[in-house]
Amino acid sequence: TGRSSAGGGSGGSSGGAGTGDREGDVGGGVRGNSGSGEGKGRCSSDHGRSAAGLGGGGGGYDQPQRGGGGGGGSAATDARSATDLPSLAALVEVQVAGWAAAGDKNTFFAAFNKACKLGMVPNQRPRDDDPQRAQLLHHTLDTLEAAYLPLVTRLPAAKWCAGPLWSCAKAGYWGGGLAEALLQRLGRGSGALMHKANGQEHANVWWSLSVAPEEVLQTGQAEEVLDASAKGLRQMGAASIGPQACSNVLLACARLQRSPTDLLHHLTACLAAQPDAAECQHLSNSLYALGKLREDCSHTPQPQDLQRLLDEVSRRLAGGLHVAGSSGREGGGGRFIPQELSNILLGCAKLGYTDLTLLQPLAVAAGEATGRMNGQDLSNSLYALAVLDCKDPAYAPAVVQLAA
């Protein structure tokens, strides 16, 4: 029951966090892109997993306000009222035909979103390793898909496509044709809807395609959608894109092995223009992504933008903002969790960044976090220090801790 992902899986959680949330370990697998297009395309033939598991990933999406965009719903019929996946699934079974008849995009939007974020009991985070939840989630998406598909060709804005597409990606739900239909709608008219999308919608599309199976990338106008999105993003300023969206699109480019130079420079500059607004997760993922793009695609970020991001990492390390969390989900946006420290080290190694004023405190922080690192993070940290030739005695305590 339900449809499984055909190759878009990840090293941990299969998706991204809702806005403001921290999500578990999203695998940093890099998917080749068979399409061509201006200034991009596959940078190498590597289809394997990259070394780093990456926290975060997709941005999720905000709940729409009631009353706009086609039907507002009430507490009894609105997906926002569900507190766990079983109650949402029951609500969908009873109400979905009415939502479809009314063209109630808001409630569909909320139902797709909530389905991926609810656990099996109230106030419980979803567990991706729970087969019962996975079965119920895919069954619920089957029901939503069947009712939503007839509306897709008439959807008037990117948000109504980008949100459900994110849900497909988060759930690894690719086989029923919904993702392809959403991409066809987004790509129609040379990607007209994407030209009017906001930063979060752009980021959700990029992230979704970065974890999609190859057959989805080869159908549904994925190339047209990404081309239109790149054009739209280049016309937006930092205040419109935001740190999370910049980070997620950079990470998606790294996974897809796409190197549209103008877009990558623009996103990095937008992120560098607001470093204090970026969560630690955004800094970590962006630096890893830039390193991966340099390694796989020979993309070199503008030195001044890269330095501003690295300076922000140094500032936070100097302030002691590297002690949060265990190995995964805990930790606030202002504190690096162990995985993020490992990913920054790995990003520095791929970027060839050897400034001791950052590397030494970064290594110390990683060493202090070894008790909360998993095996992959430990090996990545040691590998990065070796690549960076960190042989100074100041690194010895961190190396001993990481190797213990």
PAKOL-429008 format. One record per residue (C-alpha): residue in three letters; x, y, z. Coordinates in Angstrom, 2 decimals. Layout:
# residues N
  residu       xx       yy       zz
     ALA        X        Y        Z
...
END
This chain:
# residues 404
  residu       xx       yy       zz
     THR     0.00     0.00     0.00
     GLY     1.44     3.32    -0.97
     ARG     4.31     3.83    -3.33
     SER     7.93     3.72    -2.34
     SER    10.83     5.81    -3.50
     ALA    12.79     4.43    -6.39
     GLY    16.17     5.74    -5.61
     GLY    15.57     9.05    -3.95
     GLY    16.31     7.85    -0.46
     SER    18.72     9.35     1.99
     GLY    21.08     8.46     4.73
     GLY    18.58     9.11     7.46
     SER    15.40    11.10     7.28
     SER    14.00    11.29     3.81
     GLY    13.16    14.90     3.88
     GLY    13.54    18.34     5.21
     ALA    12.32    20.28     8.13
     GLY     9.30    22.46     8.36
     THR    10.13    26.11     8.55
     GLY    12.11    26.75    11.67
     ASP    12.52    23.06    12.52
     ARG    15.70    21.04    12.63
     GLU    15.46    17.72    10.87
     GLY    17.54    14.59    11.25
     ASP    20.37    13.34     9.11
     VAL    19.59    13.79     5.47
     GLY    21.99    11.82     3.34
     GLY    24.24    13.88     1.15
     GLY    23.84    11.66    -1.88
     VAL    24.71    13.38    -5.15
     ARG    22.46    12.53    -8.03
     GLY    23.63    12.97   -11.58
     ASN    21.43    15.04   -13.84
     SER    20.85    13.76   -17.33
     GLY    19.58    17.04   -18.64
     SER    21.56    19.70   -20.36
     GLY    20.94    23.37   -20.12
     GLU    22.67    26.67   -19.95
     GLY    25.63    26.78   -17.61
     LYS    24.95    23.51   -15.85
     GLY    24.51    19.81   -16.30
     ARG    26.25    16.90   -14.69
     CYS    29.67    17.83   -13.32
     SER    30.97    14.30   -12.97
     SER    29.85    10.74   -13.49
     ASP    29.74     9.98    -9.76
     HIS    26.36     8.67    -8.71
     GLY    27.53     7.48    -5.30
     ARG    26.81     8.88    -1.89
     SER    28.92    11.72    -0.71
     ALA    30.77    11.37     2.54
     ALA    28.63    13.65     4.61
     GLY    25.19    13.13     6.05
     LEU    23.58    16.54     6.07
     GLY    21.21    17.92     8.62
     GLY    18.19    19.68     7.23
     GLY    17.60    19.60     3.55
     GLY    14.20    20.76     2.44
     GLY    12.59    23.75     3.97
     GLY     9.11    22.37     4.33
     TYR     6.47    25.00     3.83
     ASP     4.35    27.39     5.79
     GLN     0.71    26.71     6.43
     PRO    -1.51    29.00     4.36
     GLN    -3.86    31.34     6.12
     ARG    -7.45    30.25     6.29
     GLY    -9.80    31.66     3.77
     GLY    -7.43    32.37     0.88
     GLY    -6.62    30.41    -2.23
     GLY    -9.76    28.37    -2.55
     GLY   -11.78    27.41     0.47
     GLY   -10.95    27.97     4.09
     GLY   -12.44    24.97     5.83
     SER   -13.58    24.66     9.43
     ALA   -12.09    22.95    12.46
     ALA   -14.15    19.83    11.76
     THR   -13.05    19.49     8.15
     ASP    -9.70    21.27     8.08
     ALA    -6.50    19.23     8.02
     ARG    -4.91    21.76    10.37
     SER    -6.98    20.29    13.21
     ALA    -5.27    16.88    13.03
     THR    -2.81    16.12    15.83
     ASP    -1.50    12.77    14.62
     LEU    -1.32    10.86    11.35
     PRO    -4.17     8.40    12.09
     SER    -6.60    11.25    12.77
     LEU    -5.48    13.06     9.63
     ALA    -5.83     9.88     7.58
     ALA    -9.37     9.39     8.86
     LEU   -10.22    13.01     8.09
     VAL    -8.84    12.71     4.57
     GLU   -10.88     9.58     3.85
     VAL   -14.11    11.30     4.85
     GLN   -13.54    14.83     3.57
     VAL   -11.28    14.65     0.53
     ALA   -14.10    14.42    -2.02
     GLY   -15.59    17.61    -0.63
     TRP   -12.25    19.41    -0.78
     ALA   -11.89    18.37    -4.41
     ALA   -15.41    19.45    -5.34
     ALA   -14.82    22.85    -3.73
     GLY   -11.35    23.22    -5.23
     ASP   -10.13    23.78    -1.67
     LYS    -6.42    24.19    -2.35
     ASN    -5.69    25.48     1.15
     THR    -6.90    22.32     2.84
     PHE    -5.17    20.05     0.35
     PHE    -1.99    22.07     0.91
     ALA    -2.27    21.67     4.68
     ALA    -3.10    17.96     4.42
     PHE    -0.06    17.18     2.27
     ASN     2.14    19.15     4.66
     LYS     0.76    17.71     7.89
     ALA     0.87    14.14     6.63
     CYS     4.67    14.30     6.50
     LYS     5.08    16.02     9.85
     LEU     2.74    14.09    12.14
     GLY     3.65    11.09    14.25
     MET     1.42     8.16    15.08
     VAL     0.32     9.66    18.40
     PRO    -0.35    13.30    19.33
     ASN     2.69    15.47    19.99
     GLN     5.10    12.78    18.79
     ARG     7.67    13.48    16.09
     PRO     7.33    11.23    13.04
     ARG     9.64     8.22    13.01
     ASP    10.92     7.40     9.55
     ASP    11.83     3.87    10.63
     ASP     8.24     3.03    11.65
     PRO     6.79     0.72     8.94
     GLN     3.24     1.21    10.22
     ARG     3.55     4.97     9.86
     ALA     5.14     4.63     6.41
     GLN     2.27     2.44     5.24
     LEU    -0.37     4.82     6.56
     LEU     1.45     7.86     5.17
     HIS     1.62     6.40     1.67
     HIS    -2.02     5.30     1.84
     THR    -3.00     8.84     2.85
     LEU    -0.95    10.30     0.01
     ASP    -2.61     7.84    -2.40
     THR    -5.98     9.26    -1.39
     LEU    -4.85    12.88    -1.57
     GLU    -3.16    12.32    -4.93
     ALA    -6.25    10.81    -6.56
     ALA    -8.35    13.80    -5.53
     TYR    -5.74    16.49    -6.22
     LEU    -4.56    15.36    -9.65
     PRO    -7.63    16.72   -11.50
     LEU    -6.95    20.17   -10.00
     VAL    -3.26    20.35   -10.94
     THR    -3.57    21.68   -14.48
     ARG    -5.52    24.70   -13.17
     LEU    -3.35    25.56   -10.16
     PRO    -2.73    29.33   -10.32
     ALA     0.52    29.71    -8.35
     ALA     3.74    27.85    -7.65
     LYS     2.96    27.32    -3.96
     TRP     0.15    24.87    -4.73
     CYS     2.65    22.73    -6.66
     ALA     5.81    23.23    -4.62
     GLY     4.18    22.23    -1.34
     PRO     2.76    18.87    -2.47
     LEU     5.98    18.19    -4.41
     TRP     7.93    18.67    -1.17
     SER     5.59    16.20     0.52
     CYS     6.20    13.62    -2.21
     ALA     9.94    14.04    -1.69
     LYS     9.73    13.98     2.10
     ALA     7.74    10.75     2.00
     GLY     9.68     9.12    -0.84
     TYR     6.38     8.97    -2.74
     TRP     7.16     8.94    -6.45
     GLY     5.24     6.26    -8.28
     GLY     1.73     7.59    -8.78
     GLY     2.25    10.40   -11.26
     LEU     1.61    13.34    -8.94
     ALA     5.21    14.58    -8.93
     GLU     5.36    14.50   -12.72
     ALA     2.03    16.33   -13.00
     LEU     3.16    19.03   -10.59
     LEU     6.39    19.50   -12.55
     GLN     4.46    19.73   -15.81
     ARG     2.30    22.48   -14.33
     LEU     5.33    24.34   -12.99
     GLY     7.14    24.03   -16.33
     ARG     4.25    25.13   -18.51
     GLY     4.67    28.42   -20.35
     SER     8.46    28.41   -19.93
     GLY     8.06    28.09   -16.18
     ALA     5.77    31.09   -15.76
     LEU     4.69    30.06   -12.26
     MET     8.30    29.77   -11.09
     HIS     9.03    33.32   -12.18
     LYS     6.56    34.48    -9.51
     ALA     7.54    32.00    -6.77
     ASN     8.93    33.12    -3.43
     GLY    12.23    31.94    -1.99
     GLN    10.76    29.09     0.02
     GLU     8.88    27.75    -2.98
     HIS    12.02    27.84    -5.12
     ALA    13.96    26.04    -2.40
     ASN    11.32    23.35    -1.96
     VAL    11.34    22.59    -5.68
     TRP    15.13    22.34    -5.80
     TRP    15.36    20.21    -2.68
     SER    12.57    17.90    -3.87
     LEU    14.28    17.28    -7.20
     SER    17.63    16.73    -5.49
     VAL    16.24    13.62    -3.78
     ALA    13.99    12.48    -6.64
     PRO    14.68     9.26    -8.54
     GLU    16.19     9.53   -12.00
     GLU    12.94     8.70   -13.78
     VAL    11.27    11.76   -12.23
     LEU    14.17    13.99   -13.28
     GLN    13.85    12.73   -16.84
     THR    10.12    13.44   -17.07
     GLY     7.73    16.13   -16.02
     GLN     9.73    19.06   -17.37
     ALA    12.24    19.05   -14.52
     GLU    14.81    20.88   -16.65
     GLU    12.38    23.63   -17.62
     VAL    11.37    24.07   -13.99
     LEU    14.94    24.36   -12.71
     ASP    15.88    26.74   -15.53
     ALA    12.92    28.99   -14.71
     SER    13.65    28.80   -11.00
     ALA    17.29    29.76   -11.51
     LYS    16.20    32.79   -13.53
     GLY    13.67    33.79   -10.88
     LEU    16.15    33.41    -8.03
     ARG    18.75    35.54    -9.79
     GLN    16.23    38.38    -9.89
     MET    15.57    38.22    -6.13
     GLY    17.56    39.93    -3.41
     ALA    18.81    38.55    -0.12
     ALA    15.78    39.76     1.81
     SER    13.49    37.84    -0.54
     ILE    15.42    34.58    -0.63
     GLY    16.55    34.19     2.97
     PRO    19.32    32.02     4.46
     GLN    17.37    28.77     4.55
     ALA    16.40    28.98     0.89
     CYS    19.96    29.92    -0.14
     SER    21.34    26.96     1.78
     ASN    18.81    24.49     0.43
     VAL    19.30    25.48    -3.20
     LEU    23.09    25.33    -2.85
     LEU    22.79    21.88    -1.32
     ALA    20.43    20.77    -4.08
     CYS    22.87    21.99    -6.74
     ALA    25.61    19.95    -5.09
     ARG    23.45    16.84    -5.00
     LEU    22.31    17.27    -8.58
     GLN    25.84    18.17    -9.66
     ARG    24.64    21.33   -11.37
     SER    26.89    24.36   -11.57
     PRO    25.02    27.39   -12.92
     THR    27.78    29.82   -11.97
     ASP    25.71    33.01   -11.88
     LEU    23.09    31.38    -9.64
     LEU    25.66    29.87    -7.28
     HIS    27.48    33.19    -6.90
     HIS    24.18    35.00    -6.34
     LEU    22.97    32.58    -3.66
     THR    26.32    32.64    -1.86
     ALA    26.34    36.45    -1.93
     CYS    22.78    36.59    -0.59
     LEU    23.69    34.24     2.25
     ALA    26.89    36.16     2.98
     ALA    24.91    39.40     3.15
     GLN    22.93    38.12     6.14
     PRO    25.25    35.71     8.01
     ASP    23.89    36.56    11.45
     ALA    20.39    35.60    10.28
     ALA    21.51    32.13     9.19
     GLU    21.04    29.19    11.51
     CYS    24.09    27.04    12.17
     GLN    22.51    24.36    10.01
     HIS    22.36    26.76     7.05
     LEU    26.02    27.72     7.42
     SER    27.11    24.10     7.75
     ASN    25.12    22.84     4.79
     SER    26.15    25.78     2.60
     LEU    29.86    25.37     3.30
     TYR    29.65    21.63     2.66
     ALA    27.70    22.27    -0.57
     LEU    30.22    24.85    -1.79
     GLY    33.02    22.39    -1.08
     LYS    31.21    19.63    -2.93
     LEU    30.57    21.93    -5.89
     ARG    34.25    22.81    -6.01
     GLU    35.24    19.15    -5.85
     ASP    32.74    17.83    -8.39
     CYS    32.06    20.83   -10.62
     SER    35.18    23.00   -10.29
     HIS    32.99    25.84    -9.03
     THR    34.92    28.43    -7.04
     PRO    32.92    30.74    -4.77
     GLN    33.76    34.42    -4.66
     PRO    36.47    34.81    -1.99
     GLN    34.80    37.70    -0.20
     ASP    31.50    35.84     0.14
     LEU    33.12    32.63     1.30
     GLN    35.18    34.53     3.85
     ARG    32.10    36.20     5.34
     LEU    30.50    32.79     5.89
     LEU    33.65    31.37     7.45
     ASP    34.04    34.47     9.63
     GLU    30.53    33.90    10.96
     VAL    31.44    30.32    11.86
     SER    34.53    31.61    13.67
     ARG    32.45    34.17    15.54
     ARG    30.01    31.54    16.75
     LEU    32.77    29.16    17.78
     ALA    34.46    31.95    19.73
     GLY    31.17    32.52    21.52
     GLY    30.92    28.89    22.56
     LEU    28.09    28.09    20.18
     HIS    29.16    24.54    19.48
     VAL    27.85    22.55    22.41
     ALA    24.23    21.90    21.50
     GLY    22.55    18.64    20.86
     SER    23.48    15.01    20.91
     SER    23.94    13.48    17.49
     GLY    20.90    14.61    15.62
     ARG    17.80    16.57    16.33
     GLU    18.38    18.66    19.42
     GLY    19.95    22.04    19.40
     GLY    18.80    25.54    18.58
     GLY    19.47    27.47    15.43
     GLY    22.29    29.41    17.11
     ARG    24.34    26.38    18.15
     PHE    26.27    23.89    16.06
     ILE    25.43    20.25    16.63
     PRO    28.24    17.69    16.23
     GLN    27.24    16.72    12.70
     GLU    27.43    20.34    11.59
     LEU    30.96    20.71    12.95
     SER    31.98    17.63    10.98
     ASN    30.35    18.93     7.81
     ILE    32.08    22.31     8.12
     LEU    35.43    20.55     8.47
     LEU    34.65    18.46     5.41
     GLY    33.57    21.56     3.49
     CYS    36.82    23.31     4.39
     ALA    38.77    20.28     3.16
     LYS    36.94    20.28    -0.17
     LEU    37.41    24.05    -0.48
     GLY    41.10    23.82     0.38
     TYR    40.63    26.34     3.19
     THR    43.61    26.24     5.56
     ASP    43.30    29.33     7.76
     LEU    44.33    28.27    11.27
     THR    42.20    30.96    12.91
     LEU    39.14    28.92    11.93
     LEU    40.50    25.39    11.67
     GLN    42.04    25.19    15.13
     PRO    38.92    26.21    17.09
     LEU    36.80    24.14    14.72
     ALA    38.95    21.08    15.41
     VAL    38.79    21.74    19.16
     ALA    35.00    21.97    19.00
     ALA    34.79    18.76    16.99
     GLY    37.06    17.00    19.47
     GLU    34.88    18.11    22.38
     ALA    31.82    16.78    20.55
     THR    33.19    13.29    19.83
     GLY    31.00    11.66    22.45
     ARG    27.93    12.83    20.55
     MET    29.18    12.07    17.02
     ASN    28.22     9.00    15.05
     GLY    30.81     6.95    13.20
     GLN    30.37     8.81     9.93
     ASP    30.90    12.20    11.54
     LEU    34.01    10.96    13.35
     SER    35.54     9.54    10.19
     ASN    34.63    12.65     8.18
     SER    36.28    14.90    10.77
     LEU    39.48    12.85    10.85
     TYR    39.55    12.67     7.06
     ALA    39.15    16.44     6.76
     LEU    41.94    17.13     9.24
     ALA    44.21    14.77     7.33
     VAL    43.41    16.37     3.97
     LEU    44.07    19.81     5.45
     ASP    47.42    18.55     6.80
     CYS    46.60    19.64    10.34
     LYS    49.83    18.43    11.95
     ASP    50.43    21.34    14.29
     PRO    50.62    20.23    17.95
     ALA    47.56    22.39    18.63
     TYR    45.47    19.82    16.74
     ALA    46.78    16.83    18.68
     PRO    44.13    16.78    21.45
     ALA    41.29    16.94    18.92
     VAL    42.81    14.19    16.78
     VAL    43.28    11.96    19.82
     GLN    39.67    12.53    20.89
     LEU    38.30    11.85    17.41
     ALA    40.39     8.71    16.97
     ALA    39.71     7.27    20.42
END
